[in-house]
Amino acid sequence: MGAKVIPRSRTARSQAAARSKPAQRPRAVPRAARAYVGCVLLAAVALGLPALRPGAATPWRTVLLLAALYVVCELPARCRLIGRAFRGAPGSAPVPPGAGSFFPVLLAAGLLLPPSAAALAAVPGALLSRVERPPFALRRTWRAAQLALAVWAAAVVGQALQRPGALGRGPDTPDFPYVLLPAGGAALAFCLVLTALDGGIRATAEQLPPRTAWRGLLGRSVAPHAVHGLAGLMMAVLWRSSYGPLAALFVLLPMYISCWSFAQYHRERAAHQATIRALVQAVDIKDRYTRGHSERVGHASVLIARELGMDEPRLEVVRFAGILHDVGKLGVPTRVLRKDGPLTPEERRVIELHPEYGHEMVRGIGFLGEARTAILHHHERMDGSGYPYGLKGRQIPEYARVVAVADAFDAMTSTRSYSRARPVGTALAELERCAGTQFDPRMVDALARALHRHGWQTEVTADEPSVPTPRTGQAGPDRTGAGRARTPGAGTERPGVERPGTERPSTSESGTERPGTSESGTSESGTSESGTSESGAVNATAEASAAASPRDPS
């Protein structure tokens, strides 16, 4: 008997094709970036040369000790055994660059050495530091030149602000508080130079607009460099004290502990992200016609929350809430999620349990915090007619009200394999019409402001090809470029066009709607989902059957 040939799935075929492809070569570094690195390198060499001239009073003992100390501090990142404690398990997200960089040593060099000598102290450790991606030589050269310029600037500012008797150089002048000003100035100069150079390499290597390349760099860098500056000051004071350079090494112990804690925090954060990704992928696999929906709801939720003035920790929680709002669909039978045509009353009751299923699934995940209440209540309505508990107005948690608006908006503006997106302006008009009855008006207004400022980008969220362009009634992209308006086909119902006798805004309870699969009471695509079958084929007879459906309140 011949062996039975089992056809491979599309996923298996794509994976095999990916394995058969040759390894993709790293992207070439743009000429502008190479020229930029060359200019920075030339500047670093020019600033370091005075320390190498004959007759220069360079304190080589201090230079060599600080350079060796910086090399020792950078080596653990290159050692697999030691570095694994900082980077985590294979496959986990790496710790951000600079987490193990011991800038206090460099800042101490800036306070203890002349500018040219201080620049030299940074070079050996930078050349031996760990590099994640090729081209390795170019990246190490860039790092050495960048740090040399930053340390040189710190030394120049530190010496300009330093009193003659500070750092133990005068018998009668105490170090504190006089050295706080030069130490702060040196740390600020170090931070400014690194930020300026980082923005430049981003603009040239990634070809970003200058405003985008430098956006946010300084704000994220000031606080860490201020802490490094204080540690560098302690090292410099102890170095010049009667205890000698050996005493300065004790400053590095708490810095090592803080770096280890920082790495552990990022490992835990990476584990959180991996958990969320796994849950979202599971939902996408089970309900393939809403692929990408969860990520976009998370993004829209953050836009709304930022307009409301929420701080960064709360923004992170609301993003988790938006991404995981439909995780309860994992508890709904697949045959119900993918059923063609109207749902039975029993199937509707099952699918309306998905918020409770989702809450049960995530209730033990502590880092989600208030996101769990949003998962449970994102289908509640302001007038109390939602589910699962019929909460009303301010009884609904704030995060749930945010996610409800984001959920409905993406449902109406997403292009699926079985329906086309509605324009952003049309979707906002529908949300505003339902504000106060279904949605919180504050959240709707916040979304409108955020979209006016940032815009919105939608894309097809299913693997199947999109439906053909309707012959009539098609509108071009609106001014926000969000998509095209679809022609209501047979068995579909546009939100905002209510059947006679219906009371609920945004959706009708007719047999053409897939209740429970609709997002926040508005159907997933901005049109009712059960008239347009979940498999993507338009049900031409659904409109006729809707009139006789027991779910039609009219």
C-alpha positions in Angstrom: 0.0 0.0 0.0 1.2 3.5 -0.8 1.7 5.9 2.0 -1.1 8.4 2.4 -0.1 11.9 1.4 -1.3 14.4 3.9 -1.6 18.0 2.4 0.3 20.5 4.3 -1.5 23.6 5.7 -0.8 27.1 4.4 1.1 27.9 7.6 3.4 24.8 7.2 4.0 25.6 3.5 4.9 29.2 4.4 7.2 28.1 7.1 9.0 25.6 4.8 9.3 28.3 2.2 10.8 30.7 4.7 13.4 28.0 5.7 14.3 27.4 2.1 15.0 31.1 1.5 18.6 32.2 1.9 19.4 34.2 5.0 18.6 37.9 4.4 21.6 40.1 4.3 21.7 43.0 6.7 20.6 46.3 5.3 23.5 48.4 4.0 24.3 51.5 6.1 23.4 54.6 4.2 26.3 56.8 2.9 25.0 59.7 5.0 25.3 57.6 8.1 28.8 56.5 7.3 29.8 60.1 6.6 28.2 61.2 9.9 30.1 58.5 11.8 33.3 59.6 10.0 32.9 63.2 11.0 32.2 62.3 14.6 35.3 60.0 14.6 37.5 62.8 13.2 36.3 65.2 15.9 37.0 62.7 18.6 40.5 62.0 17.3 41.2 65.8 17.1 40.0 66.3 20.7 42.0 63.4 22.1 45.3 64.1 20.3 46.5 66.9 22.7 46.9 64.3 25.5 49.3 62.3 23.3 51.6 65.1 22.4 55.1 65.1 23.8 55.4 67.2 26.9 51.6 67.1 27.6 51.1 66.8 31.4 48.8 63.8 31.0 48.2 61.9 34.3 48.6 58.5 32.6 48.3 56.5 35.8 44.8 57.9 36.4 43.9 57.6 32.7 45.0 53.9 32.6 43.3 53.0 35.8 39.9 54.6 34.8 40.1 53.1 31.3 40.8 49.6 32.7 38.0 50.1 35.2 35.6 51.0 32.4 36.7 47.9 30.4 36.1 45.7 33.4 32.6 47.2 33.8 31.7 46.6 30.2 33.1 43.0 29.9 30.2 41.2 31.7 27.9 42.2 28.8 30.1 40.2 26.4 30.5 37.2 28.7 27.7 34.7 28.1 27.7 33.3 31.6 27.6 36.6 33.4 25.7 38.5 30.7 22.9 35.9 30.8 21.9 37.2 34.2 21.4 40.6 32.7 20.0 39.7 29.3 17.6 36.9 30.3 16.9 33.6 28.7 17.4 33.1 25.0 14.6 34.4 22.9 13.5 37.0 25.5 13.6 40.7 24.7 17.0 42.2 25.2 17.7 44.8 27.9 17.8 48.2 26.3 21.3 49.4 25.2 23.1 51.3 28.0 21.5 49.4 30.8 24.9 47.9 31.7 27.0 50.9 30.7 28.8 52.4 33.7 28.7 56.0 32.9 29.7 57.0 36.4 33.3 55.8 35.6 33.3 58.1 32.6 31.8 61.0 34.5 34.4 60.5 37.2 37.1 60.7 34.5 35.5 64.0 33.3 35.9 65.4 36.8 39.4 64.1 37.5 41.2 64.5 34.2 41.9 67.2 31.6 39.4 67.0 28.7 41.7 65.3 26.2 42.8 62.7 28.7 39.2 62.1 29.8 38.2 61.4 26.2 40.9 58.7 25.9 39.7 56.9 29.0 36.4 56.1 27.3 37.9 54.5 24.1 39.1 51.0 25.2 35.8 50.1 27.0 33.7 51.4 24.1 35.7 49.3 21.6 35.2 46.2 23.7 31.6 46.7 24.5 28.9 44.3 23.3 27.2 45.0 19.9 23.9 43.4 19.0 23.8 43.7 15.2 26.2 44.1 12.3 28.1 46.0 11.1 30.0 45.4 14.4 33.2 47.4 13.6 31.2 50.4 12.5 29.0 50.3 15.6 31.9 50.0 18.0 33.8 52.8 16.2 30.7 55.0 16.5 30.3 54.2 20.2 33.9 55.0 21.0 33.8 58.3 19.1 30.4 59.2 20.7 31.5 58.5 24.2 34.9 60.3 23.7 33.1 63.5 22.6 30.6 63.3 25.5 33.3 62.8 28.1 35.4 65.6 26.6 32.4 67.9 26.8 31.7 66.9 30.4 35.3 67.5 31.4 35.3 71.0 29.7 32.1 72.0 31.6 33.3 70.5 34.8 36.6 72.3 34.8 34.9 75.6 33.8 32.6 75.4 36.8 35.0 73.8 39.3 36.5 75.8 42.1 40.3 75.6 42.5 40.2 73.8 45.8 37.5 71.4 45.1 37.9 67.6 44.9 40.6 67.6 47.5 43.0 69.9 45.6 43.0 72.5 48.4 43.9 71.8 52.0 41.3 74.1 53.5 38.4 74.0 51.0 35.8 71.2 51.5 34.6 69.3 48.5 30.9 69.8 49.3 28.8 71.6 48.3 31.2 73.3 45.9 31.5 70.3 43.6 27.8 69.8 43.1 27.7 72.5 40.5 30.5 71.2 38.3 29.3 67.7 38.7 25.8 68.7 37.6 27.1 70.7 34.7 29.3 67.8 33.6 26.4 65.3 33.7 24.2 67.7 31.8 26.8 68.3 29.1 27.4 64.5 28.9 23.7 64.0 28.4 23.2 66.7 25.8 26.1 65.6 23.7 25.0 61.9 23.7 21.4 63.0 22.9 22.5 65.2 20.0 24.7 62.6 18.5 22.1 59.8 19.0 19.5 62.0 17.2 21.9 62.6 14.3 22.7 58.9 13.8 18.9 58.2 13.8 18.3 60.9 11.2 21.1 59.6 8.9 20.9 55.8 9.4 17.2 55.4 9.7 16.5 58.4 7.4 14.0 60.0 9.8 12.9 63.6 9.8 15.1 65.6 12.3 12.1 66.4 14.5 11.2 62.7 14.7 14.8 61.6 15.2 15.4 63.8 18.3 11.8 63.6 19.8 11.8 62.3 23.3 15.5 61.5 23.6 16.4 64.3 26.0 13.4 63.8 28.3 14.2 60.1 28.7 17.9 60.7 29.3 18.1 63.5 31.8 17.1 61.6 35.0 19.4 58.5 34.4 22.3 60.7 33.6 21.7 62.8 36.7 21.9 59.7 38.8 25.1 58.6 37.0 26.5 62.1 37.6 26.0 61.8 41.4 27.7 58.4 41.4 30.6 59.7 39.3 30.9 62.6 41.7 31.2 60.2 44.7 33.9 58.2 42.8 35.8 61.4 42.0 35.7 62.6 45.6 36.8 59.2 47.0 39.5 59.0 44.4 41.0 62.3 45.5 40.6 61.6 49.2 43.1 60.1 51.5 41.6 56.7 51.0 42.8 56.6 47.4 41.4 55.1 44.2 40.6 51.7 45.8 37.9 53.4 47.9 36.2 54.6 44.7 35.6 51.1 43.6 33.0 50.6 46.4 30.7 53.1 44.5 30.4 50.5 41.7 28.8 47.8 43.9 25.5 49.6 44.3 25.7 50.6 40.6 26.0 46.9 39.6 23.1 46.0 41.8 21.0 48.8 40.3 21.9 47.6 36.8 20.9 44.1 37.7 17.6 45.3 39.1 17.1 47.3 35.9 17.7 44.2 33.8 15.4 42.1 35.9 12.6 44.8 35.5 13.0 44.6 31.7 13.0 40.8 31.8 9.8 40.8 33.7 8.3 43.4 31.3 9.3 41.2 28.3 7.6 38.3 30.0 4.4 40.4 30.3 4.6 41.4 26.7 5.1 37.8 25.7 2.1 36.7 27.7 -0.1 39.3 26.1 1.1 38.5 22.6 0.3 34.8 23.2 -3.2 35.6 24.2 -3.8 38.0 21.3 -2.4 35.5 18.8 -4.7 32.8 20.2 -7.7 35.1 19.7 -6.6 36.0 16.2 -6.2 32.3 15.2 -9.6 31.4 16.6 -11.5 34.5 15.2 -9.4 35.0 12.0 -11.7 37.7 10.6 -10.8 40.2 13.2 -7.0 39.8 13.0 -5.2 42.9 14.0 -8.3 44.4 15.7 -7.0 44.0 19.2 -3.7 45.8 18.6 -5.6 48.7 16.9 -8.1 48.9 19.8 -5.1 49.1 22.2 -3.6 52.0 20.1 -6.9 53.9 19.9 -7.5 53.4 23.7 -4.1 55.0 24.4 -4.9 57.9 22.1 -8.1 58.5 24.1 -6.4 58.1 27.5 -3.7 60.5 26.5 -6.2 63.1 25.6 -7.8 62.6 29.0 -4.5 63.4 30.7 -3.7 59.9 32.0 -0.1 59.4 33.1 2.3 56.8 31.6 1.5 53.9 34.0 -2.2 54.3 33.3 -1.6 54.5 29.6 0.2 51.2 29.8 -2.8 49.6 31.6 -5.3 51.0 29.2 -3.3 49.7 26.3 -3.3 46.2 27.9 -7.1 46.6 28.3 -7.6 47.4 24.6 -5.4 44.6 23.4 -7.0 42.0 25.6 -10.6 43.1 25.5 -11.7 40.2 23.4 -9.6 37.5 25.0 -12.8 35.9 26.3 -13.6 34.7 22.8 -11.2 31.8 23.5 -14.0 30.4 25.7 -16.6 30.7 22.9 -17.1 27.7 20.6 -15.4 28.2 17.3 -18.5 27.1 15.4 -20.4 30.0 16.9 -17.7 32.6 16.1 -17.5 31.4 12.5 -21.1 30.5 11.9 -22.7 31.6 8.7 -25.9 33.5 9.1 -27.9 34.6 12.1 -27.3 33.3 15.6 -29.9 31.5 17.6 -31.0 33.0 21.0 -28.9 30.3 22.7 -25.8 31.1 20.6 -26.3 34.7 21.4 -26.3 34.1 25.1 -23.2 32.0 24.8 -21.3 34.7 22.9 -22.4 37.4 25.3 -20.5 35.5 28.0 -17.1 36.4 26.4 -16.4 39.4 28.7 -16.9 37.2 31.7 -14.8 34.4 30.2 -12.1 37.0 29.5 -12.2 38.3 33.1 -11.8 34.8 34.5 -8.8 34.1 32.2 -6.9 37.2 33.3 -8.0 37.7 36.9 -4.8 36.1 38.1 -2.4 38.2 36.0 -1.5 40.9 38.5 0.3 43.4 36.3 -3.0 44.0 34.3 -4.5 45.9 37.2 -7.6 47.8 36.3 -7.4 46.4 32.7 -9.3 43.4 34.0 -12.4 45.5 34.8 -12.3 46.9 31.3 -12.2 43.4 29.8 -15.3 42.6 31.9 -17.3 45.7 31.2 -16.4 46.9 27.7 -19.9 45.9 26.4 -21.8 47.9 29.0 -23.7 50.9 27.8 -24.3 54.3 29.3 -28.1 53.8 29.3 -27.7 50.5 31.2 -28.8 48.2 28.4 -25.4 46.6 27.9 -24.0 43.4 29.2 -23.0 41.4 31.2 -24.3 43.3 34.3 -26.3 46.2 32.8 -24.2 48.9 34.5 -25.2 52.5 33.9 -23.3 55.8 33.5 -20.5 56.3 36.0 -21.0 52.8 37.3 -19.0 51.6 34.3 -15.3 51.7 35.0 -13.4 54.5 33.2 -11.1 52.1 31.4 -14.1 50.1 30.1 -15.7 53.3 28.7 -12.4 54.1 26.9 -12.2 50.7 25.4 -15.8 50.7 24.3 -15.3 53.7 22.2 -12.0 52.5 20.7 -13.5 49.1 20.0 -16.5 50.5 18.2 -14.4 52.9 16.2 -12.0 50.3 14.9 -14.8 48.0 14.1 -16.4 50.6 11.9 -13.1 51.7 10.2 -11.5 48.3 9.6 -11.5 46.6 6.2 -12.2 42.9 6.5 -12.3 40.2 3.9 -16.1 40.4 3.9 -16.7 44.2 4.3 -15.2 47.5 3.5 -14.2 50.1 6.1 -16.3 53.2 6.7 -14.5 56.6 6.5 -13.2 58.0 9.8 -15.6 61.0 9.6 -18.6 58.7 9.2 -17.5 56.5 12.1 -17.0 59.6 14.3 -20.4 60.9 13.4 -21.9 57.6 14.4 -20.1 57.6 17.8 -21.2 61.2 18.4 -24.8 60.2 17.6 -24.6 57.4 20.2 -22.8 59.4 22.8 -24.7 59.6 26.0 -26.8 56.5 25.3 -24.2 53.9 24.4 -20.8 55.7 24.7 -19.4 58.2 27.2 -19.4 61.6 25.5 -16.0 62.5 27.1 -14.4 59.5 25.5 -15.9 60.2 22.1 -14.7 63.8 22.2 -11.2 62.7 23.3 -11.0 60.3 20.4 -12.1 63.0 17.9 -9.4 65.4 19.2 -6.7 62.7 19.1 -7.7 61.7 15.5 -7.6 65.3 14.4 -4.0 65.6 15.8 -2.6 62.2 14.9 -4.8 60.8 12.2 -5.7 57.1 11.8 -4.3 54.3 9.7 -6.3 51.1 8.9 -5.4 48.0 7.1 -6.9 44.7 6.0 -7.1 42.4 9.0 -7.8 39.0 7.4 -5.6 36.8 5.2 -8.3 36.4 2.6 -8.5 38.9 -0.3 -10.7 41.9 0.2 -14.2 42.0 -1.4 -14.5 43.5 -4.9 -15.3 47.2 -5.1 -19.1 47.7 -5.1 -20.6 48.9 -8.3 -22.6 51.8 -6.8 -22.5 53.9 -3.7 -18.7 53.8 -3.3 -17.1 56.8 -1.8 -13.5 57.8 -2.1 -11.2 58.2 0.9 -12.3 60.9 3.2 -10.0 63.7 4.3 -8.3 61.5 6.9 -7.6 58.7 4.4 -9.3 56.1 6.6 -10.9 54.0 4.0 -13.9 53.7 1.7 -17.5 53.6 2.5 -19.2 50.3 1.6 -22.5 49.9 -0.1 -24.9 48.2 2.2 -25.3 44.8 0.6 -28.0 42.2 1.0 -28.3 41.2 4.6 -26.2 44.1 5.9 -27.3 47.0 8.0 -25.5 50.3 8.4 -25.1 51.6 11.9 -27.1 54.7 12.3 -29.8 53.5 9.9 -32.3 52.1 12.4 -35.1 49.7 11.5 -38.5 51.1 12.3 -39.4 50.4 15.8 -35.8 49.9 17.0 -34.7 51.9 20.0 -31.0 51.0 20.4 -28.7 53.3 18.7 -25.8 52.2 16.5 -27.0 48.6 16.1 -30.3 46.9 15.5 -31.3 43.7 17.2 -32.4 42.3 13.9 -31.5 38.9 12.6 -28.9 40.4 10.4 -26.6 41.3 13.3 -24.2 39.0 14.9 -24.8 40.1 18.5 -22.0 39.3 20.8 -19.5 39.4 18.0 -20.2 43.0 17.5 -17.7 45.3 19.2 -19.2 47.5 21.9 -22.6 47.2 20.5 -21.6 48.4 17.1 -20.9 45.7 14.6 -17.3 44.6 13.9 -17.0 46.3 10.6 -19.4 49.1 11.1 -22.1 47.0 9.5 -24.0 44.1 11.0 -22.0 40.9 10.9 -24.5 38.1 10.6 -26.1 39.3 7.4 -22.6 39.3 6.0 -21.5 35.9 6.9 -18.5 35.3 9.2 -16.9 33.3 6.4 -16.8 36.4 4.3 -19.5 35.4 1.8 -22.4 37.7 1.6 -25.6 36.0 2.6 -28.0 37.2 -0.1 -31.1 35.9 1.6 -30.4 37.3 5.1 -32.4 40.4 4.6 -35.6 38.4 3.9 -35.0 36.1 6.8 -34.3 39.0 9.1 -37.9 40.1 9.0 -39.0 36.8 10.4 -36.2 36.5 12.9 -37.4 36.3 16.6 -34.6 38.7 17.5 -35.9 41.6 15.6 -37.6 43.9 18.1 -39.6 45.6 15.4 
